[in-house]
Amino acid sequence: MSSAVIRLLLAYVAVTALGVITHAQDTSLPYQWINARQYGALGDGKADDTRAIEAALLAAQTNPKDKAVFFPAGTYCYSRNIHLPGIVVYGAGMHQTIFEATDSQHSAWVLSGESPAIADLTIHALSSHAKRNTNGAAVGLEVKQAAHFSLLRVKIGPVDSAGILIRESGGHPGKYAQIRDCIVNQTLADGIHMTATSHHIEVSGNKVSETGDDFIAVVSYRADGGLCHDINIHDNLVENQSHGRGISVVGGSDVTISANVIKRTSGAGIYLASEISYDTYGDINIQVLDNILSDLVTSGSRGHGAILLLGRTNPSDPAEPFEIKNVTISGNHIDGSARSGLFIGAFSSTVTIVGNEIAHTQACGISIYAKVADISVGTGEINSPPNIIRSCGEHGIQINPAGSRGVLRICGVNFQSVNAKDLNHINVISIGGKGTFDQILVSDNRLEQPAGPRPRQYIESLTPLIAVRNTANIELGSFIEPN
């Protein structure tokens, strides 16, 4: 967003707080702006205001001094997609200025060009169909080939497709594009969907709920020719869905997911993956930090976890799979998962898991499953915050090392009650057979097991004994039982 646009929006917030803005143009704003009422927009919730809206936007587009359009409080009906090429549009407030699509198949407002912005209004479809629409025309907001865009304090929904769709758009390292303080709910597809090499975007302070698919998604299809990158998703509240995942990166690089609250997801709360069905890239350089997740995987889907990593093979080059690589999972609090807390799936590599608390999982605290490389559960470094695994239904940590390589570290984990289901084959740490890592280091872990169900063993390893070294856990009365 340009500095002039920022000044305009800040000035708008200030003058509206004082009740200054009326139907007439306000001279306190930093440059000329257009009042849509002057172009015949009624905002009475009955008349079709499409032509008046377009006339006001065209006036802003063709006059270099008038790049902003203000819509006073009211309900403005429109019947086709609205285009904002490098224009600023703002209303009197999220709940005061409402745009109502009378045709839910053409509800999208489309932002493009340099520094387009939209703020302080609602967009929804008058009557939403029960069937999901994958056409971009049916989203709430589409940002396409736009630089330095801003979406601020916009409420979207219900709509028949995604709430916000970002394609081929973004900012640059010194000035990220913004999706901030928006409310997105009752969508039939993703709440916020970023794709087609979009980059340098900050997604913050939004509330996303009751979506038909993922709440917030970064997706890089191989057909796009490149990865979405440099995206910061933080301080959002996402909750309540009957299908989908919480926050997902399905092909992306340099993405940070931090300080979000994620509640009641059908699938994984945080999903880092490459998908064969959509032919997406893998993920690289992902940070998952200080999120609060609760009531996850309500569908009970096997193979999911509150946080799930899962790469895939590359059909055209088996030697170069689509990996989930260079991932840090730190400081997250997970409370309640119908499956595992963390599920580290195939083709995940160089993953560091430190300082997380995982509680009340129906399956394992952490599952590490086949064809992975260089996984560290704890760093083994002095003063490194421990992972805490508490009240898990099955194994504390379960590893299937088949086809894996590199080093597996399990260091400094505090286990507090495992095997809540009281099954007879459960261990605190269970290492399966049929292959192994190059080295497995298990050290300085602790078990605090209250009265009641108990695990069968502290550590069971079906891999050769030489694979497990530095087992300081033995000091706690644990033992290793090889083949």
Buried (B, 14 or more C-beta within 10 A) or exposed (E): BBEBBBEBBEBBBEBBEEEEBEEEBBEEBBBBBBBBBBBEBBBEEEBBBBBBBBBBBBBBBEEEEBBBBBBBBBBBBBBBBBBBBBBBBBBBBBEBBBBBBBBBBBBBBBBBBEBBBBBBBBBBBBEBEEEBBEEBBBBBBBBBEBBBBBBBBBBBBBBBBBBBBBBBBBBEEEBBBBBBBBBBBBBBBBBBBBBBBBBBBBBBBBBBBBBBBBBBBBBBBBEBEBBBBBBBBBBBBBBBBEBBBBBBBBBBBBBBBBBBBBBBBBBBBBBBBBBEEEBBBBBBBBBBBBBBBBBBBBBEBEBBBBBBBBBBBBEEEEEEBBBBBBBBBBBBBBBBBBBBBBBBBBBBBBBBBBBBBBBBBBBBBBBBBBBBBBBBBBBBEEEBBBBBBBBBBBBBBBBBBBBBBBBBBBBBBBBBBBBBEEEEEBBBBBBBBEBBBEBBBBBBBBBEBEEEBBBBBBBBBBBEEEBBEBBBBEEEEBEBEBE
